[in-house]
Amino acid sequence: MFYFFIFSSSFLTAIIFTLLVKRLAIYFKILDQPDSLQRNLAGLGRKIHHRPIPLLGGLAIFATFFLFLFVFHQRFLAGNLHWSHLIGFFIGALIIIIGGFLDDKYKLSPRYQIIFPLLASLALIFGGVEIARLTNPFGGFLNLQNLKIFSSSLIIIWLLGMMYTTKLLDGVDGLVPGMTAIGGFIIFLFTLTTRYYQPDIAFAAILLTGVCLGFLVFNWHPAKIFLGEGGSLLTGYLLGVLAIISGSKIAIALLIMGIPVLDVVWIIIRRLIQGKNPFQFADRQHLHHRLLSLGLGQRSTVLIFYFLALIFGLSGLFLQSRGKFLALLFLLLLMLLIVVGFWFIDDRRKTRK
């Protein structure tokens, strides 16, 4: 009943906060303007909305999530976590929201955008969060307690990967908050199992699910508000931190976000091969854009991502370490098939032209 209370009350609170943030964004004119007709005709535009949409949606998620986390801090700190961990977690999220606000308002250069995710990762590390051990898919564990530098480096790489995955995934209405809600729900189920019972993490995970679904009410197509830069990074940060503090359940998070992560990796590789800066060049080659180009609507595209996240995420509940490793290999194979499939489609289109 406590988890149901947290889910329902955070869901309703997120709705209220989203309405307030929407009015705030409109008042200060922090809006996402659609691409010009010239950019769309030239194939340079990435935006698929046709009217100004309020930004700053991540502020509603941030405010709701940490309001409940601090009010019910005794639940969150009932296990191995301490106040320093919570403060580091909070400061990292606050840095992301501040950076996102500045970017939404002043359109920062990509060279400055990365500063805030880096500082957020460092805030978490200085708060005392670490990866003590990693599960070896071939048996046993890799102990990292005496390798602080490696643990910190791994946290930075992991969080940057998760944050930039949700950032680049945020191109279709409802996609990122829905995927994050699924991730929170899977971690919630995982941490309630007898073997991995962690009621403190289960509380934070179901809280994240309720908050994201509350925001999704207004972000579902046609969206009334967008996450903004801060929100798209914040969702990846929250999900990434939960995966760490739940005992390095990185494999579970990868199974949930596997297709988007591999999509980002493929985009980076393709842009590097083309001699383009992968973080300063934008196009419509992401998987969600490619599905839209096939004639699928935004809702259908989002539901495909939801389905894959649920299937692979739930499979992680029943697989041991080696099984999860094999599932990740299958995800890699699936992504390769998708890449080859779209290459074949592009080749056929060129031939017809």
Order of alpha helices (4+ residues) and beta strands (2+ residues): alpha-beta-alpha-beta-alpha-alpha-alpha-alpha-alpha-beta-beta-alpha-alpha-alpha-alpha-alpha-alpha-alpha-alpha
